[in-house]
């Protein structure tokens, strides 16, 4: 019995979960929803949690809110003989669309008091389109039929029903203390009707489960499901009866509610026990089938017999496939009742499988959908005719809500080829959002004007936005639909693509406007001629040029305006343009007053339908322009003669240091070829020493300052240097260049003054002294290196012999002194090579990262020894492999990093490389910076940084040592590599040396 009850509950739950119509349960007092099935949630488009927060008023269409509220429904049901009220209302979905539904409302009363406890409403959606497309809704649990956490009631009684023991749960369950129950007969606690049945049948059963009512101490009754365990003596006589009861009141009430809902929804249930091959049919399914099947059938023959002959075979196949394990769970078929009435049935089921995967039970439901199918057929017939028109029309047919957004309710398939939207993409969206912003206001005004009762079908032209962002031109016919009472329902629009027509109209209009603008407002004189050479039209400027009015020009032959000497040429060009060849030429024109002027004429043929029908012409007065060009040519020629004839060198340099022009005398004086002038270092190499031979600081010569600052300068005692390294005494003048108040650069004019005897002697002495110094340094470096190598070798041999600790210290001092002396000799040798011009570059591929990291690694030990932070940073974008002289670059970095570590007692030293410029895939410009937090350089001594054999202070030489050649060598190496170096320093804060070098990308 318990299994049957559980199965019945499973059936009710399955029916309720899979009911295709909406079912709600609400309280009669306030109309609040207590239970809502998923089908109703989907019907309105709300999640259950959100819908439970609303009332039926919130979702009812405004005009239907006064049609039967819950108070009126309750009053009607209390007095209704059949207990069912049917109404029809409209509801507003969450997305704003309107649906119609047929409502079946019934009243569920308390079994004990008879008072109404629930209003149950079954919703059948009758909306034409939605009902056709919507399939049976899947449901979710509405009721938890089994009361959770209920305590079982356990009792022990004699065969006659006298209670010998009762569990303590009786007090919580029935309100009785155990001593109030023990000793009394169990029949005293049952409902009189159930007690009568028990007296007539049996108080207990070995196999059955009884579902009966027990009286609570306060007088109301509770349903209990009780199973028994009968204890017998060896002789087989009953000695005791153990009863276990469970409170199923809530479940029974839920069963009653579901059974009522099942009756309202025309839903019946069935169960097929495949192990016993028995089928169980509910009362409602038997009623639907005209009672042609019994509550329990031994097989499904009677069920199949009721099915329409045309559908019976297919239903049999579906049942067979289900038993074979296929996932078919629903079907639709017709049944024939004994009175030949035909009904359409929707059936749905679920299969339960055993431990070995074999089907053991099928639970299902059926619903009478005859009325629904009839409505579907009517709708299909209606829509079939409509869709034949809608689907095959090239015009887009749409239906819109009458609201502030003119929301799309329907769009025909033509929207896809026209707009790129699928119909479902437009439905629910605002109509105005698809209208071009410039046309939106006009469309709104048009719709407002079209809403009056007597307004005919109206047409409007506007732009509609496509899915890809472009737009097309629509010509739309609009009509408002109304109900029987004349109220506006929606908007029907038929829209046609007139883009090509509209664009043609706009192009024609634009072409006309452009031609008119070109013709009338052209600053030149514009005219047209027929094929005989007579003027047909002319603009205002043609009147001004010729002195004739338009009326006078019209019909005049163009020969009357052409100078006699130029007339043959003009006639020849006219004949060529008549052949379709555009012409451009210059002739002399004579105006009405007899004045002559030069004109540039352009003629093009006028072609209509592949035939030349006339000639367009444009005339421009070029008299002043020709006169100006002649003057310019004359002045240019005279300037060129002077520029190339003077003996002084003349060089024009822009603000970036680039040479703009130079004369032959400048090239001769400086010994430069034409290609040498492209080097930006020319400006810096012209004057890089004082008259006494001492060097200027980088960029600090008077010449460079004057060009950089845009100031005028004259000097008569400067030394200029040629390309071959020789120099001459020069007198020069710097004059700034400006164009309309904006500085463009400067002009340098210089001449050679070395003809003066004293100057020649001083120059030769300086050059001889410089060569002697370089030769002396080179010879001394080589001569000192030989004995030094011997000292180094003997020191290494001495270090390998047994020595005391003090002797080891002496050897260490000798070795350090040797290394210092060797570095000194190397620097002197390098300097002498550069002074003599014998230093050469050895270019090859190398990795800039490996070079930088190698230099840093070389000094890491010294940095750790002084407790300094030594780091490097290589910027992004720098090519991995470059071509250049890696050894020279390494020598520069070693000098700069070594100096930085030498003059830094605390803090850090960093080496940074960044990409300054990248020229295509061939060359790049890199900026190297070596920064320290050392002693810094006073500002008044920074000009001497790169001078040879220079220490900034005697104390520095005593403390740090060195020859003063390191930075001078770095500068010369960098300039040898076509780069330049600069320094920024603050006394006591630190210094940053930056040099920029070009490299070829490997």
Helices and strands as residue ranges (DSSP letters): H 2-18, E 22-26, E 33-36, H 38-44, H 48-51, H 56-59, G 62-64, H 70-79, E 84-92, E 98-109, E 116-125, H 128-133, E 153-157, E 163-166, H 169-174, H 178-181, G 186-189, H 192-200, E 210-215, E 221-232, E 238-247, H 249-264, E 267-273, E 278-281, H 283-288, E 296-297, H 301-305, H 309-323, E 330-336, E 342-353, E 359-368, H 370-392, E 396-401, E 408-411, H 414-419, H 423-426, G 432-434, H 440-449, E 458-465, E 471-482, E 488-497, H 499-520, E 525-529, E 535-538, H 540-546, H 550-553, G 558-561, H 564-578, E 583-590, E 596-608, E 611-621, H 623-645, E 649-654, E 659-662, H 664-670, G 674-678, H 682-686, H 702-709, E 713-721, E 727-739, E 742-752, H 757-799, H 805-835, E 844-847, H 848-865, E 869-874, E 881-884, H 886-902, E 908-919, E 923-932, G 939-944, H 954-960, H 966-976, E 980-986, E 990-1001
